[in-house]
Amino acid sequence: MACAITAQKQQIPVAHVQAGIRSHRSRQAQAGA
Protein backbone atom coordinates (compact mmCIF):
# COMPACT_ATOMS: atom_id res chain seq x y z
CA MET A 1 0.00 0.00 0.00
CA ALA A 2 2.78 2.43 0.88
CA CYS A 3 4.44 1.78 -2.49
CA ALA A 4 1.22 2.60 -4.34
CA ILE A 5 0.79 5.87 -2.43
CA THR A 6 4.41 6.86 -3.06
CA ALA A 7 4.11 6.00 -6.75
CA GLN A 8 0.99 8.13 -7.04
CA LYS A 9 2.72 11.10 -5.41
CA GLN A 10 5.64 10.68 -7.83
CA GLN A 11 3.16 10.39 -10.74
CA ILE A 12 4.29 6.83 -11.55
CA PRO A 13 1.49 4.70 -13.04
CA VAL A 14 0.48 1.68 -10.93
CA ALA A 15 -1.63 -1.25 -12.15
CA HIS A 16 -3.40 -3.96 -10.15
CA VAL A 17 -3.50 -7.39 -11.81
CA GLN A 18 -6.16 -9.89 -10.73
CA ALA A 19 -5.05 -13.42 -9.81
CA GLY A 20 -6.90 -14.99 -12.72
CA ILE A 21 -5.04 -12.82 -15.21
CA ARG A 22 -1.63 -13.66 -13.71
CA SER A 23 -2.24 -17.41 -13.71
CA HIS A 24 -4.36 -17.43 -16.90
CA ARG A 25 -7.21 -19.06 -14.92
CA SER A 26 -10.26 -16.84 -15.18
CA ARG A 27 -12.19 -18.81 -12.52
CA GLN A 28 -9.49 -18.49 -9.85
CA ALA A 29 -10.58 -15.72 -7.47
CA GLN A 30 -7.36 -15.32 -5.46
CA ALA A 31 -3.73 -16.25 -5.88
CA GLY A 32 -2.99 -19.54 -4.18
CA ALA A 33 -6.65 -20.53 -4.03
PDB file with one MODEL, atoms N, CA, C and O in Angstrom:
MODEL        1
ATOM      1  N   MET A   1       0.825  -1.185   0.000  1.00  0.00           N
ATOM      2  CA  MET A   1       0.000   0.000   0.000  1.00  0.00           C
ATOM      3  C   MET A   1       0.871   1.250   0.000  1.00  0.00           C
ATOM      4  O   MET A   1       0.597   2.197  -0.737  1.00  0.00           O
ATOM      5  N   ALA A   2       1.899   1.258   0.808  1.00  0.00           N
ATOM      6  CA  ALA A   2       2.780   2.426   0.876  1.00  0.00           C
ATOM      7  C   ALA A   2       3.449   2.686  -0.466  1.00  0.00           C
ATOM      8  O   ALA A   2       3.628   3.838  -0.861  1.00  0.00           O
ATOM      9  N   CYS A   3       3.817   1.623  -1.165  1.00  0.00           N
ATOM     10  CA  CYS A   3       4.442   1.782  -2.489  1.00  0.00           C
ATOM     11  C   CYS A   3       3.480   2.420  -3.478  1.00  0.00           C
ATOM     12  O   CYS A   3       3.887   3.259  -4.282  1.00  0.00           O
ATOM     13  N   ALA A   4       2.219   2.036  -3.431  1.00  0.00           N
ATOM     14  CA  ALA A   4       1.218   2.603  -4.340  1.00  0.00           C
ATOM     15  C   ALA A   4       1.003   4.087  -4.055  1.00  0.00           C
ATOM     16  O   ALA A   4       0.871   4.882  -4.986  1.00  0.00           O
ATOM     17  N   ILE A   5       0.966   4.462  -2.794  1.00  0.00           N
ATOM     18  CA  ILE A   5       0.786   5.873  -2.428  1.00  0.00           C
ATOM     19  C   ILE A   5       1.993   6.691  -2.879  1.00  0.00           C
ATOM     20  O   ILE A   5       1.838   7.778  -3.435  1.00  0.00           O
ATOM     21  N   THR A   6       3.190   6.167  -2.638  1.00  0.00           N
ATOM     22  CA  THR A   6       4.407   6.863  -3.056  1.00  0.00           C
ATOM     23  C   THR A   6       4.460   7.006  -4.566  1.00  0.00           C
ATOM     24  O   THR A   6       4.812   8.069  -5.078  1.00  0.00           O
ATOM     25  N   ALA A   7       4.114   5.948  -5.283  1.00  0.00           N
ATOM     26  CA  ALA A   7       4.112   6.001  -6.746  1.00  0.00           C
ATOM     27  C   ALA A   7       3.130   7.050  -7.250  1.00  0.00           C
ATOM     28  O   ALA A   7       3.428   7.775  -8.199  1.00  0.00           O
ATOM     29  N   GLN A   8       1.973   7.134  -6.627  1.00  0.00           N
ATOM     30  CA  GLN A   8       0.985   8.134  -7.038  1.00  0.00           C
ATOM     31  C   GLN A   8       1.522   9.542  -6.822  1.00  0.00           C
ATOM     32  O   GLN A   8       1.348  10.412  -7.675  1.00  0.00           O
ATOM     33  N   LYS A   9       2.165   9.770  -5.703  1.00  0.00           N
ATOM     34  CA  LYS A   9       2.715  11.097  -5.414  1.00  0.00           C
ATOM     35  C   LYS A   9       3.841  11.461  -6.377  1.00  0.00           C
ATOM     36  O   LYS A   9       4.055  12.636  -6.673  1.00  0.00           O
ATOM     37  N   GLN A  10       4.562  10.448  -6.867  1.00  0.00           N
ATOM     38  CA  GLN A  10       5.641  10.675  -7.827  1.00  0.00           C
ATOM     39  C   GLN A  10       5.134  10.625  -9.269  1.00  0.00           C
ATOM     40  O   GLN A  10       5.919  10.724 -10.211  1.00  0.00           O
ATOM     41  N   GLN A  11       3.824  10.472  -9.433  1.00  0.00           N
ATOM     42  CA  GLN A  11       3.155  10.388 -10.739  1.00  0.00           C
ATOM     43  C   GLN A  11       3.671   9.210 -11.566  1.00  0.00           C
ATOM     44  O   GLN A  11       3.870   9.327 -12.775  1.00  0.00           O
ATOM     45  N   ILE A  12       3.884   8.075 -10.899  1.00  0.00           N
ATOM     46  CA  ILE A  12       4.287   6.833 -11.555  1.00  0.00           C
ATOM     47  C   ILE A  12       3.041   5.964 -11.670  1.00  0.00           C
ATOM     48  O   ILE A  12       2.388   5.695 -10.662  1.00  0.00           O
ATOM     49  N   PRO A  13       2.692   5.516 -12.890  1.00  0.00           N
ATOM     50  CA  PRO A  13       1.487   4.699 -13.036  1.00  0.00           C
ATOM     51  C   PRO A  13       1.612   3.351 -12.313  1.00  0.00           C
ATOM     52  O   PRO A  13       2.661   2.707 -12.346  1.00  0.00           O
ATOM     53  N   VAL A  14       0.528   2.948 -11.668  1.00  0.00           N
ATOM     54  CA  VAL A  14       0.480   1.684 -10.935  1.00  0.00           C
ATOM     55  C   VAL A  14      -0.721   0.898 -11.437  1.00  0.00           C
ATOM     56  O   VAL A  14      -1.805   1.456 -11.608  1.00  0.00           O
ATOM     57  N   ALA A  15      -0.531  -0.398 -11.673  1.00  0.00           N
ATOM     58  CA  ALA A  15      -1.629  -1.247 -12.145  1.00  0.00           C
ATOM     59  C   ALA A  15      -1.819  -2.412 -11.178  1.00  0.00           C
ATOM     60  O   ALA A  15      -0.852  -2.939 -10.629  1.00  0.00           O
ATOM     61  N   HIS A  16      -3.075  -2.805 -10.975  1.00  0.00           N
ATOM     62  CA  HIS A  16      -3.399  -3.962 -10.147  1.00  0.00           C
ATOM     63  C   HIS A  16      -3.829  -5.092 -11.075  1.00  0.00           C
ATOM     64  O   HIS A  16      -4.727  -4.915 -11.898  1.00  0.00           O
ATOM     65  N   VAL A  17      -3.193  -6.250 -10.946  1.00  0.00           N
ATOM     66  CA  VAL A  17      -3.500  -7.388 -11.808  1.00  0.00           C
ATOM     67  C   VAL A  17      -4.213  -8.446 -10.979  1.00  0.00           C
ATOM     68  O   VAL A  17      -3.703  -8.881  -9.947  1.00  0.00           O
ATOM     69  N   GLN A  18      -5.390  -8.859 -11.433  1.00  0.00           N
ATOM     70  CA  GLN A  18      -6.161  -9.885 -10.734  1.00  0.00           C
ATOM     71  C   GLN A  18      -5.457 -11.241 -10.835  1.00  0.00           C
ATOM     72  O   GLN A  18      -4.712 -11.485 -11.785  1.00  0.00           O
ATOM     73  N   ALA A  19      -5.689 -12.118  -9.864  1.00  0.00           N
ATOM     74  CA  ALA A  19      -5.045 -13.423  -9.811  1.00  0.00           C
ATOM     75  C   ALA A  19      -5.337 -14.257 -11.052  1.00  0.00           C
ATOM     76  O   ALA A  19      -4.449 -14.948 -11.551  1.00  0.00           O
ATOM     77  N   GLY A  20      -6.540 -14.205 -11.546  1.00  0.00           N
ATOM     78  CA  GLY A  20      -6.904 -14.992 -12.721  1.00  0.00           C
ATOM     79  C   GLY A  20      -6.145 -14.577 -13.963  1.00  0.00           C
ATOM     80  O   GLY A  20      -5.867 -15.408 -14.828  1.00  0.00           O
ATOM     81  N   ILE A  21      -5.804 -13.298 -14.063  1.00  0.00           N
ATOM     82  CA  ILE A  21      -5.041 -12.818 -15.210  1.00  0.00           C
ATOM     83  C   ILE A  21      -3.597 -13.286 -15.100  1.00  0.00           C
ATOM     84  O   ILE A  21      -3.005 -13.698 -16.098  1.00  0.00           O
ATOM     85  N   ARG A  22      -3.020 -13.228 -13.902  1.00  0.00           N
ATOM     86  CA  ARG A  22      -1.627 -13.658 -13.707  1.00  0.00           C
ATOM     87  C   ARG A  22      -1.451 -15.130 -14.026  1.00  0.00           C
ATOM     88  O   ARG A  22      -0.487 -15.511 -14.690  1.00  0.00           O
ATOM     89  N   SER A  23      -2.381 -15.968 -13.557  1.00  0.00           N
ATOM     90  CA  SER A  23      -2.239 -17.411 -13.712  1.00  0.00           C
ATOM     91  C   SER A  23      -2.924 -17.940 -14.961  1.00  0.00           C
ATOM     92  O   SER A  23      -2.846 -19.134 -15.250  1.00  0.00           O
ATOM     93  N   HIS A  24      -3.598 -17.063 -15.707  1.00  0.00           N
ATOM     94  CA  HIS A  24      -4.358 -17.431 -16.905  1.00  0.00           C
ATOM     95  C   HIS A  24      -5.521 -18.364 -16.582  1.00  0.00           C
ATOM     96  O   HIS A  24      -5.959 -19.130 -17.441  1.00  0.00           O
ATOM     97  N   ARG A  25      -6.026 -18.304 -15.340  1.00  0.00           N
ATOM     98  CA  ARG A  25      -7.209 -19.063 -14.925  1.00  0.00           C
ATOM     99  C   ARG A  25      -8.288 -18.064 -14.549  1.00  0.00           C
ATOM    100  O   ARG A  25      -8.242 -17.478 -13.467  1.00  0.00           O
ATOM    101  N   SER A  26      -9.249 -17.867 -15.422  1.00  0.00           N
ATOM    102  CA  SER A  26     -10.261 -16.842 -15.183  1.00  0.00           C
ATOM    103  C   SER A  26     -11.180 -17.172 -14.011  1.00  0.00           C
ATOM    104  O   SER A  26     -11.790 -16.262 -13.451  1.00  0.00           O
ATOM    105  N   ARG A  27     -11.299 -18.437 -13.621  1.00  0.00           N
ATOM    106  CA  ARG A  27     -12.190 -18.808 -12.516  1.00  0.00           C
ATOM    107  C   ARG A  27     -11.503 -18.754 -11.155  1.00  0.00           C
ATOM    108  O   ARG A  27     -12.169 -18.910 -10.132  1.00  0.00           O
ATOM    109  N   GLN A  28     -10.206 -18.540 -11.118  1.00  0.00           N
ATOM    110  CA  GLN A  28      -9.487 -18.490  -9.852  1.00  0.00           C
ATOM    111  C   GLN A  28      -9.641 -17.096  -9.250  1.00  0.00           C
ATOM    112  O   GLN A  28      -9.188 -16.112  -9.835  1.00  0.00           O
ATOM    113  N   ALA A  29     -10.276 -17.009  -8.089  1.00  0.00           N
ATOM    114  CA  ALA A  29     -10.580 -15.717  -7.472  1.00  0.00           C
ATOM    115  C   ALA A  29      -9.351 -15.074  -6.833  1.00  0.00           C
ATOM    116  O   ALA A  29      -9.159 -13.863  -6.944  1.00  0.00           O
ATOM    117  N   GLN A  30      -8.519 -15.871  -6.166  1.00  0.00           N
ATOM    118  CA  GLN A  30      -7.363 -15.323  -5.463  1.00  0.00           C
ATOM    119  C   GLN A  30      -6.129 -16.155  -5.771  1.00  0.00           C
ATOM    120  O   GLN A  30      -6.229 -17.342  -6.081  1.00  0.00           O
ATOM    121  N   ALA A  31      -4.979 -15.531  -5.685  1.00  0.00           N
ATOM    122  CA  ALA A  31      -3.726 -16.249  -5.882  1.00  0.00           C
ATOM    123  C   ALA A  31      -3.579 -17.301  -4.784  1.00  0.00           C
ATOM    124  O   ALA A  31      -3.841 -17.020  -3.614  1.00  0.00           O
ATOM    125  N   GLY A  32      -3.171 -18.478  -5.146  1.00  0.00           N
ATOM    126  CA  GLY A  32      -2.986 -19.537  -4.179  1.00  0.00           C
ATOM    127  C   GLY A  32      -4.254 -20.273  -3.799  1.00  0.00           C
ATOM    128  O   GLY A  32      -4.209 -21.194  -2.983  1.00  0.00           O
ATOM    129  N   ALA A  33      -5.372 -19.894  -4.365  1.00  0.00           N
ATOM    130  CA  ALA A  33      -6.645 -20.534  -4.026  1.00  0.00           C
ATOM    131  C   ALA A  33      -6.854 -21.798  -4.826  1.00  0.00           C
ATOM    132  O   ALA A  33      -7.876 -22.467  -4.668  1.00  0.00           O
TER     133      ALA A  33
ENDMDL
END
